[in-house]
Amino acid sequence: MADQGVVFPAGPEGRRSTAALGRAVVADALRPVDPAGAGATERETNWRAGYLPHFRRLVEAGLASPEAALTIADAGLASLHRRMRVGGPDGAETGLGDLVAAPAGRALATAEVTGTAEPETELSLPFHGERLRGDALLRRLDTWVESGIVEPSAAEAVRTVAAHPEWLALPDTTVVVLGAGAEMGPLTALLRWGARVAGVDLPRPALWERVLDTARRGAGTLLYPDGGADLITEVPVVADWVAGLPGRLVLGDYVYADGATNVRVSTAVDALTVRLAAARDDVALAFLATPTDVFAVPPDAVAQSVRAYAGRSRTAKLLGRPLRTLSAGRLLQRAYLPGSDPGVVDSLVAQQGPNYALAKRLQRWRATVARAAGTTVSMNVAPPTRTRSVVKNRALAAAYAGAHRFGVEVFEPATSNVLMAALLVHDLHTGGGPAHEHPWQDEAYAAVHGGLWRGAYAPRSALGLAALLGYGAARS
């Protein structure tokens, strides 16, 4: 099955190189706006280790104008769709574009579970073993803003949802959760609030047992394809099933897989998105952006970071200079030049690899292009979170365990899920949030970055030290 469904293109010797594909797509995205950047990308001989500056350049080149950012997103998506292939059971390959009109071959049967609980009629946030509601929730939001953990616009959006609890059930709407079993998805929160959710995930009995149990204990309705479905091999099948769902549709992309499979499944979701948009004109899109990526940030975030750097403790200042010298300037760099507008924060983590970076970037590109076309889009930066995929990476787990020493708050999955589901509800009731002049402002709006944008240090320059300090805590 490895060569069936959405696959990487084969090279002259038949090998499917993820590095060649990633390098080519990034270069194609840059070429119309930054030809020099495209050339540098193409000359990168060690993509696995050297991809970081090229993904940063994609953001920086887009800052020239709104048109530049949109052009990069368009070119990146076009390259991906032109290059990725679809393998058939007979070994034949076709282009990704063929999925838009390919026959489904089979129809999925819809199963339904209705929850047994009463819908929650007040927004409450699980936090350190408590549930924060009312004034306690508002105080926590204020504390996060003061500490630079969330953007002020994120706190304001959550306050708005708390003031409108009738929004939580999302009446007359079906939220499709692609990746129903994902740790960072909104399925659990939406079902507690009484919403109608359509879940799609692989045909794995243990996964579905957990999802169905969640649905039964919730207050909403779960629709799902009986037996599950594989997005990588069944784009037309899933797209046709989703197209027939009732109510206003929200297509939520919460898929995740390790390594190269992440690019395959994310590309499959994008092909499904294109097919669904051709079938229905009422589809809103939802994504979660990873905090470990490159973003442009507003000047008030830069100013808070500059103040944090200037206000370091005497010990931090004394240790900082020799550490920077010994590391040839790599450790404990200041995050921004004072006055940068916008600033650029680079939180890419080398250990996550170029496939993860590409999978997440293509979601941002789709959000940019769809928003420009008038589609309602909810895309919010989610906080650093102790998910299973993070904890099993020893280096990342250690960095997260030591991150608090550098002003970064790492969230528990239960807190992240409810917080991000509340932001989704806000966006769906407000048409995707306020209109902005530039796509970078759309991405920065309501970001819950955990402090990565407003701390004293450039994130990657503190991450190694955080890992050293966190190894003991991560093992315990």
N, C-alpha and C positions, 0 to 999 in steps of 0.2 A: 504493500500500500504506500510505501515511501515515495514512489514516483507517480502516484495517482493524485488527481485533484490539482490544487494550486501548487506549483513547484517552481523552483529556481530554474533559470535557463541553463542548458548544458553547454559547456565550452567545446572547443574543437576536439578535445580528447574524450568528450562525454562526461566530464566531471562537472557537477553542479556547484559552482563556487559562490558561496555567500559573500565573500569579500569582493569578488569582481562585480557582483550585482550591486552591493552597497556603494562601492566607489563610483560606479557608473551613474547610479541614480542621483547621488549627491552632486556629482559634476554636472549632470544634465540640469538639475535644479538651479545651480549657480550660473550656468553659462549665459542666459539672456541678460543677466544683471551684473555679473561679476566674472568676466571671462578669465581674469588672472586667477581668481579663486578656483574656477573650474579646472584650469590647467594644473594648479598645485594639487588638487584632489586627484587628478588622473595620474600624477607622478608619485603619489604616495605608495611606496613599495611594501610597507608593512601595515596594512589596513587595521589588523586586529589591535595593534598597539598605537597606531598613529591617527586614528579616526577623529579624536577629540577636537582639534582645532578646526577641522572642516565642518563639523556640525555647529560649532560656534559661528563660523563664517556665514552659514545659512541665515542665522539671526541678524548678524551685523549688516550683511548686504541688504537685507530687507528693510532696514531702518531708513534708507535713503528716501523712501516715499511709500505711501500706502500701495501705490501701483507696483513698486518693486517687491513688496512682501507678497502681494497676490500673484505676481508673475512667477516668483520662486515656488510658491505652493502649487500653482497650475503646472509648471514644468516638471516638478518632482512627481506629482501624481501621474502625469502623462507618461513620464519615463518608466515608472513602475508598471503601469498598465501595458505599456508597449513591450516591456522586457520579460515580465513574468509569464509563465506558461501554464497550461492546463493539460495534465496527463490523463489519458483515457485508460480504461481497463485493458484495451487491446494494444497498449504501448504507443498509440498515436498521440501527437501533441497538437494543441491549437492555441490561439492567442487568448489572453484574458478577456478581451472584448467580446469573444463569442459567448461568454456567460450571460450577457445581457439578454440574449434571445434564445439560449439553448433550452430545449424541452426539459421539463423536470424529471420525466421518467417514472416517477412515483409520486403519490400524494401522501402527505403526513396526516395521520388521524389525530384529532385534538382531544386531549384528556383535560379534565378540570377538577380542581380541588378548591372547596370553599372553606375558609377559616372558621374556627369555632369561637374565637374571642370577640369581644366588643372593640370597635375601632378606638384607638387613642385619639382624644380630642384636645390634647395639649402637647406641644413640642417639648420633649424631655431628652436630655443628652446623657448617655452613660459616661461617667468620668471617675476613674480611680475608685471603682466599687460603689459609687453613688449614682443617682439619676438627678441631674440638674434640671430644674424647671423654674419658670417664673423669674423672680429677682435673682436667684442663685445662678441661673443660666446667663442672665444679662451681665452679672458681675464677672463671670468667667470670660465672657466675650470681651469685656472692658480690659480685663487683666491681660488677655492674649494680645490685644491691640497695643497696650502700653509696653508689653515685653517684646513687641516686634514679631510675634509668632504668626499672626494672620494679618492680611491687608485690612485696613479699616472698612473697605467696601464689602469684605466677606462678613464681618461682624454685623454691618448694617443690613445685609441681605438676610442673615439668620434672624435678626431682631424683627424684620418685616414678616417673616414666616411665623415667628412666635406670636405676633400680633394678629395673624390671620390663620388660626388653626383649621378653619374650614378648607383651606387650600390643601391640607395634607393628603386627603383621599384622592386627589386628582380626578374629579368627576368627569365622566364621558371621555376618558383617556385610557389607552392601553400602553403601558411601558414595556417594551420588549427588552429583556435583559439577556443579551448575548454573552454567554459565560455565566449561566445561572448559579453555578456553584462557586463563583469567584469570591475570594476573601474581601475584595474591595468593592464589590457591587452593592447596589441599593436594594436588592430583593427583600431582605429581611425587614428593613425599615418601612418600605412601601407597603408590605403586607400587614405590618402592625397598624399602619395608618388607614387600612381599608381600601387600598388602591387595587386596580386590576393590573396584574403583571403577566406577561407572557415570557416564560423561561425557555431558553435554548441552551443545551449543553450536550456533551458527548454521551453515547449510550453506555454509561458506567453505573451499574446498579447501586453501589455504595454512595455515589454522588447524589443520585436521584432520591435515595432513601432519606438522605439528610435534607435535601431541598423540599421534598413532599412533607416531611415532618415539620419543617419551618412553616410551610403553607397551612397545614392543619392547625398549628398553634397560633397563627395570625388571624387577622380580621378581614383580609381581602380575598380576592379570587386569583388563583394561579391557573393559567392556561399553559399547556405544554404539549409538544409533539410526543405522542405515546412511543416510548422506546428510545427517545433522544435522537440526535442527528449530528453528523460530523460536518462542520462548516467547510473544512478544507476540501472535501470531496463532493459536497452536496449543496453548493450555492443556489442553483435554480430551485431545488426542492424546498429549501428553507425560505427563500425569497417568496415563492408562491404561497407558502403557508402563512408567512407574516402579512403578505398583501391582503389576505382574506380575513384578518382579525378585525374585530369591531372597534368603533370609536376613533378618536383622534390618535394617530400613531406616534410614538416616540421610539426611535431605534437607538438603544443604548449599547455601546460597544465597551464591554468589560472583559474581553477575552485576554488570556495570558497563557503563554507556554514558554518552555525553556528554549534558549538558543535560536537556531534557525527556524524552528517551528513557529516561533512568535511572529516572524515576518510572514510566513505562509498564511497563518490564520488571520492576521491583521489585514493582509492583502485580500483574502477571501471576503472578509467583512466589508472591505471597501468596494469590491465588485458587487456584493449583495446590496450595498447602499445605492450604487448607480442603478442597478436593476429595479430596486424598489421605488426610487425617485421617478423612474419612467412609468411605473404602474399606478402610483398614487401621488396626489399633489398636496397631501396634508401631513407629510412626514417631518417631524422634528428630529434632530440628532442630539445625542448625549455622549459625552466622553469624560474620562478623568485623565488629566495631564499628570505626568510624573514630576515630583519636585526635583529629581536628579536629572536635570536637563538645563539648557541655556535659555534664558528669558531676558527680555528688556524690562526694566523696572522703573517705576515713577520716581521723580526727583525727591519726594518726601521719604522714600525708602533709602535712597542714597544718603540723604541728610541724617537719618537715624543711624545708619551704619557708620558714617563719618564721626558722629558724636560718640558712638560706642568705641571706635578705635582710639579717639582722643582721650576717652575716659578709662582706658585700661588701667588695671592695678599696677602698682610700682613693680611687683614681681613679674607680671606679664611683660612689662616694658623691658625689664632687665634680661629676661630669658629670650625675648623675641629677637634681639639683634644677633646674638651668637647662633641661634637656630637658623635664622635666615642666611647668615654667612656660611655656616656648615653645609646647608642644603642648596647652596648656589641660588638663593632667593626663592626657592620653591615653598618653604614653610612660612606660615603666618604672614602672608601678604595682606595688605589692606584690600578691602573688597572693591572699592571704587575710587576714582579720582574725585575729590570734592567738586561739586557743581555739575557732575555728569547728568545730562537730561536728554534721553533716558540713560540710566546706568545699564550695564549688561552683567548679569550674574551667571557664572558658569559653574553649575553644580553637577555636571556630568561625572559619573563614577566609572573609571576605566574598567573595573572588574565586571560591570554589568554588560559590557561588550557592545560592538557596533550593531548587532542584530536587534538588541533591545532598543538602542537609540533610534534606529530606522523605523521600527514598528511604532514607536511612540510619536516620531516626527510625522509619519504619514497621517496619523490621526489629526495632528495639528494642521497639516496642510488641508485635509478634507474639511475641517471646521472653518478654516479661513475662506476657502472657495465657496462652501455652502452658505456661509453668512453673507458673503458678497452677493450671492444670487437671491438673497431674501429669505432663506430658510431660517427657522428658529433653531439656534444652536445653544446647547448648554455644555460648556467645556470649562472646568475649573481645575486649578492645580490642587491636587490632594496632598496631605502632609506626609512626611516620612512616617512610615507605619511598620510595626513589628509583624509583618505578615510571614507566613511559612517560607515563601520564596526568598525573603530577606534573611531570615534567621538561619536558613540552611547554607547561606554563603558566609563563611567564617569571617572574612575580612569586613563585609558589610555589617554583620551582626556586632562585631567588635566596635566598629566606627559608631554605630547607633548607640551602643552601650556607653560610649564615652562622649557622645555629642553634646550632652547637657553642659559640659564644661566650657563649651564654646557658644552657648546661647541658643542651641538648637533643641527643640522639644520633639521627641519621637512619640507618636500617638499609638494607643492600643487600637486594634482593628474595630472594636465595637464603637469607639468614639469617632473614628474616621468615617465609618459607614453612615452613621446617623447624620453627622455634620455635612457630609457630601450629598446625602439624599435630600437634606433640607435645602441645600443650594440648588439642586436639580429642581425641586418643587418651586423655589423662587423664580428660577429662570423660565420655567414653563408657564408661570402665571404672569410674567412680565415681558414675554416675547424675547427671552434670551438676555435680559438685562439691558442697561442703557446703551444707546448707540455711541460708538467712538469713532474718532477720525482715522485712527491707524489700527491695523490688526494687532500690533503688539499690546495696545491698550485693552483690547478684548481679552487677550490671554492673561494680562496682569489683573484684570478685574476679579474681585472676590477670591483671590488666591489664598490658599491655606498652606503656606510653604514651611511652617514649623520653625521659622527664624532664619532660614537659609538666605533670605533676601536682605535682611536688616541687621545681621550680625556684624561684628567688627572685621572679620577676616573673610577673604575669598574662600568659599567652601572647601574646594579641593586642597587648599594650602593648610587647612586645619584638620582635614579628614584623617591623614596618616597619624597625627598625634592623638586624635580622638580614638583611633583604633588601638594604638599602643596603650592608652589609658583605660580602654574598655575591654581588653582581652580577658582580664580576670573576671569582670562582671558578666561578660557574655558567656563564659564557661559555667558560671554558677547557676 
